[in-house]
Amino acid sequence: MSATENRYLEVCFTPALIHLHDISNAVVVVIDVLRATSSMCVAFSYGVKSIVPVATIEESLAYKEKGFLIGAERNGEMLDGFDLGNSPFSYMDEKVRGRDIALTTTNGTQAMAAAKGAAQVVAGSFLNLDALCNWLKSQDKSVVLLCSGWKNSFNLEDTLFAGAVVAQLKPHFEMSQLRDAALAAEHLYNLAKDDIDGFLVESSHRKRLHKLQIDKDIEYCLTPNQSPVVPGLVNGALVDLLKM
């Protein structure tokens, strides 16, 4: 499919700005590199059946009675009483294989809620970069890359990933009137791509996670193409669209 077939490509730096984009016939790629969408990709690589993203801690807890594993993270930390947090390493376990999970996080699951009017919502991270881009090229819809940010503010790591996707997709899509965000994201990615971890060393969320002594999560989440999956929402639950 060529770029002349009216598919556009846009970047939205924060869920607070999603109302500026027409997502009714678009695939919205929710990006939360550190760490929600990265953990979702890992989960499907390790055989999770589905993940239900929920907005609140109470909603996640309610799923326990339905036989779900439940996960919750706030401000980078796992909460007491839950089976899982937001570390990709917590999903590298046989206990998740074949299971349904309900998950709430500070930013990523909130961004998915903000994208509910989209034609399709999928999860993107460096871990599934190539698989995601190849899948997006095969679709007949526009793409809006939604950076989860930090509590509705801009963050750097999600923007860098958006730029990586723009770099791959730009030859196949038109750039809309809202092109400046996509151009900025791509320029930042080109500056950072040879040392993304180093580029992020002063960024706010990287520092936040460093204080929690989970640098191994950061390193893993910034490593491309570890999980060849495309988690997408189907009837309110994420499943691996490549297996449908």
N, C-alpha and C positions, 0 to 999 in steps of 0.2 A: 504494500500500500504506500502510495507516494504522499509527500507533504502537501500536494494540491487537493487532497480529498477532505479538506476542512476539519481535520483534527488539530486542535491547538494544544499547546503545552504551556503550563503556568506553574509558578511557585508561589505559595502562600507562607509567609514567614512565621505565622502564629495563628492558632485557632480563632483569636479575637478578630482576625481579618477575613475569615472564610466567607462572610456575608458579601464581600466584594466580588466573589467569583460565582459564575453560573456552573453549578456542579450537577445539574439535573440530568445531563447526558454525558457525564464525565466519570472516569475512574479516579477516585481520590486515593492517593498513596499516603497513608499516615506514616510519619517518620518519627521514631523516638529511639535514636541510635544508642543512647545511654540511659535506659537499657530495654524498655518494654518491647519494642518491635524486634530487637535482636533476640530477646528471650523467646518471643513467639516463634521466630524462625527455628531456633534450636529445638523447641518443643516438638514441632512437627517433624524435624529430622530424627527425633528420637521416638516417633510413633504415637504422639498424642492424637486422639480422635478429633477433639474439638476444643476450642477455647471461647468462652463467653466473656467478652469484655464488659465490665459493669463500672458504673461511675462511683459507687460508694462502698465503704467497708461493710455496711449492713447488708447490701445486696449480695456481696460475695459470701458472707457468712450464711445467708439463707440457702445458698446452693448446696451446702454441706449435707443438709437433710435429704437432698435429691441424689446423693451418692457421688457428687462431684468432689474432686480435689479442689481446694480453694487457695487462692494466692492474693496477697496484698502487700503493697509497698507505699510508704509515704516518706517524702523527703530523703529518699535513697535507702531507707532501712526497712527490713522485713518486720512485720507486726506479729506480736505474740498470738498464738492460737490458730495460725494459718499453716497450711502444709508447705507452701511455697512463697518465695519472695519474688524479686525482680532480677536475680542474677542468672545469666545463661547457664551457669554451671549447675544450678539447682534443678534444671530440666534434663541434664545428662544422666538420667537414672531410669532404670527399668520400671520403677514404680509409676512412671507417667505413661508407659506404653498402653495404648488402647483406652485411655481414660479421657473423660471430659473434665475440663478445668474452668472454673470461674475466677477471673482475675480483675483486680482494680489496682491502678497505679496513679502516681501523682499527675502525670502528663499524658502518656500514650493513650490510655483508655478514655480519657476526657476528650482527646482530639478525635477519637473514633465516634464519640457521641456527637461532636460538632459536625461531623461529616455525614450525618444520617440521611440527608437529602440527596446523596450522590447515587448515580446509577449503579456503582460498585465501589466498595471500600476494600482496600488491600493494605497489607503491612509491608513496609520496606525498611531495609537496613543494609549496611555494608555486607552482612553475611549472605544475603540473597541478591546482591546487586545484578549480576548477569542474568540469573533466572528471571528476576522481576522485569528487567529491561526487555528481554526476549519475549516475555509474555505480553507486555504492554504494546510492543510493536505489532503483535498479532491481533490486537483488539481493534474494533471499529469506532472507538470512543476517544474523546479528548482526555487529557491527563492533567490533574491538578496535584502537585506535590505539596502536601500539607505538613509543615514542620510543627511538631508538638511544642517545641520551645520549652520554657520553664514558667509554669503558672501564667500563661498567656503572654509572656515576653519572648523576645528573640533569643535564640541561642545559636552557637557557632557550629556545633557538630552536626545538628540536623540540616543546617544550611549547606554544609560541605557535602553531605550525602545527596541532597537535592541537586547540587551542582554536578555530582558524578552521574546522576541519571540524565540531567539535561545534556551533558556531553555525549551520551550514547544515543539519546532520542532526537536531538535537534534536527538531524538530517531527514527524519521521518515525519516530523510534525511542523505545523505552522506556529509562529510566535504571535501571540495575540497583542492587543493594545496594552495589556498588563505585563509586557515582556521584561521590564526592567529588573524585576525580582529574579527571574530566571537567568538573565544575563549576569547579574551580580553574583548569584550562587555559582554559576559556572566559572566566573573569573576567580572567585575565592577557592574553588576546588582546584583549579589549575595552579594556583599559588601553593596549595597545601599538599597536592597528591603524592609528592615524593617523600613526605614525612608528616602524615596527618597527625600522629600522636604529638610530635614536636610542635606542630602548628597550633595545637589545642592546649599547650601546656599552661597557658595563663587563663584559659576559659573557665567560666564560673562553675559549670557542672563537673568538669574534670577535677577541679580543685575540691569540690564538694565530695566527690567519690573518693578522691585521694585521702581526705581526712578520715573517711570511713574505712581506710586500708583495704580497698578492693581494686587496686591497680590492675590485677590480672583480668578483671572484668573489662576494664577500659581497653587493654591491649587486645583481648579477644574480639570485642565488639567492633574494633576498627580494622579487623582483618577480613578482606573481601572473600566472598564466594565459599564460605564454609557450609552453607545450608541451601541446597538447590530446591527451594520450596517457594510457593506463593500463597501465603495465608490470606484468605479473602472471606468477607462476611457473606454468609448464606443463611437466611432466616434467623438472623440475630446471633449466629455463632460463626467463629472463624474455622475454616477447614482449609486443607491444602488444595487449591484450585487445580494444581497439576495432576492430581489423582482423581479428578472428577470426570 
